[in-house]
């Protein structure tokens, strides 16, 4: 049976606030007819109105994704008069455009913003966090070893964990947005969203015996 070598266990962490780089707007549009697939962007009247208005802001066609559509009927029976509800996901690549896009959505009688899904460059932040935490652990281990009078020989084992703390999704009341839009051309909104990335490492360093 292999005997575990002499080790010291060091924990270190790194924390960073990162800001959203882009966002997905989840929007529902109530239409008067049902059209399947992305053809709805051009052939469903109410969806096309939103599409055309947003493309005037240089939102690209590929930013629109139809995620689903269903028919609605107050009587529970499908009739020619039944309305359709379209679920769209619209990518906002540049957050500087976000306030303008919300203005446009608010101005559409049949459109409702359900929520905003924020996107981050998380992989890069986690990698930075891991490297920074490891450097802190290494420096801390050197101090502990020197204090104990032993030498660091290498790493016996290492583990890492990552945690992020993000505020709840932004889901405005569209009636408030529509009222603001009716009073002024722009909502004057500057929306930024951030969350905390925290990376923790636990490192067991092999150490020499005490000097005699």
MOPEZI-V696714 format. One record per run of one state. SS is the DSSP state (2 for helix, 1 for strand, 0 for the rest). FROM is the first residue (numbers start at 0). LEN is the number of residues. Records with the same first field share a line. If there is no record, write none. Layout:
SS: FROM-LEN  FROM-LEN
This chain:
0: 0-6  19-2  31-5  43-1  55-5  72-10  92-2  107-3  119-2  148-3  166-3  170-3  183-10  207-5
1: 6-13  21-10  63-9  82-10  110-9  151-15  169-1  193-14
2: 36-7  44-11  60-3  94-13  121-27  173-10
